[in-house]
Amino acid sequence: MRLLYRGEMLRLGVLCLWRRRPLVFGVPAKNLGLRKVASGVSPPGSTSPRALNIFDRDLKRKQKNWAARQPEPMKFDYLKEEVGSRIADRVYDIARKFSLALDVGCGRGYIAQHLNKETVGKFFQVDIAENALKNTLEMEIPTVSVLADEEFLPFRENTFDLVVSSLSLHWVNDLPRALEQIHYVLKPDGVFIGAMFGGDTLYELRCSLQLAETEREGGFSPHVSPFTAVNDLGHLLGRAGFNTLTVDTDEIQVNYPGMFELMEDLQGMGESNCAWNRKALLHRDTMLAAAAVYGEMYGNEDGSVPATYQIYYMIGWKYHDSQAQPAERGSATVSFGELGKINNLMSQEKKSQ
């Protein structure tokens, strides 16, 4: 499989993919309108009393608004476009029509553009950045844009048949609360399909910056935000009330000309670090040293450098009586000990034939 440069991906719309095994556990239409819901947008610095206040949500709003105002925002959409299409594929895998759907942290509408009106009747798109909502991509589904924080959804209980979210939930301070709210607004037998960065995302950039800063400045501060571990995600979904869970992980690796081009693209995506404990500035020689470390440790033979994005995909259902239920304890007619005899019985049957 050939690795592609960032420029090639922008031209061809292709990303390199390594898929891991799942864990058990156009007819354009105009938006119907932009609704600003004051109660849905949290005041600067506010958070749930039980949550760790890790991220500056007001800064993240500014970063996403800045990215959406750029002359060519689609130049940096390649990753979100790709993940949005994969979320849409998972929606199509469910053989039903969803009358009312919600996209949490929609950005410019990276999921809705891949769906059609035969699958979704009406689509609500929620984002913290008003400029992203104003620049949403064209789609054929009737759409309503709502300005609100992912941590404070302004919707009633049992409202939506489908909730989706792509590359947004890794910036919330209280992920358990956000998942609980998604479960709250879903109708019984409704489904949540989401994707978020996690695990080893940008580990090359993280290690390079830490090594260079330690060597040049005698210590380091986090320049890549912390991510949720995949082992925790199933537990959080279950705690929020979801059942019939599916969690799987993909790795997307993108080649860039150098570390500075990678950082430029992250800024263009609105994915710059917004942790409260971040260091605002790095010295010039530290940045140059980090770029040299990046190339030396991870560089390709052609001089490019890879960046790894680990994506967690999750599916969870809200309980309904019509869903399949586990059998009662003790109702089995065959023990696990007898399962080992099946091969012997089958071989004997073949011999007798």
Salt bridges, closest charged atoms under 4 A:
GLU8 OE2 - ARG2 NH1 3.16
ASP58 OD1 - ARG61 NH1 3.05
ASP58 OD2 - LYS62 NZ 3.59
ASP77 OD2 - ARG108 NH1 2.31
GLU81 OE1 - HIS114 NE2 3.83
GLU82 OE2 - ARG86 NH2 2.66
ASP127 OD2 - LYS64 NZ 3.05
ASP149 OD1 - ARG57 NH2 2.79
GLU150 OE1 - ARG57 NH2 2.55
GLU151 OE2 - ARG57 NE 3.77
ASP161 OD1 - LYS187 NZ 3.59
ASP174 OD2 - ARG50 NE 3.42
GLU180 OE1 - ARG50 NH2 3.00
ASP189 OD2 - ARG96 NH2 3.02
GLU213 OE1 - HIS223 NE2 2.76
GLU213 OE2 - LYS279 NZ 3.40
GLU215 OE1 - ARG216 NE 2.57
GLU217 OE1 - LYS279 NZ 2.36
GLU217 OE2 - HIS283 ND1 3.03
ASP248 OD2 - ARG19 NH2 3.53
ASP248 OD2 - ARG90 NH2 3.20
ASP250 OD1 - ARG19 NH1 3.14
ASP250 OD2 - ARG86 NH1 3.33
GLU251 OE2 - ARG20 NH2 2.62
ASP265 OD1 - ARG6 NH1 2.46
GLU271 OE2 - LYS80 NZ 3.34
GLU271 OE1 - HIS170 NE2 2.94
ASP285 OD2 - ARG216 NH1 3.75
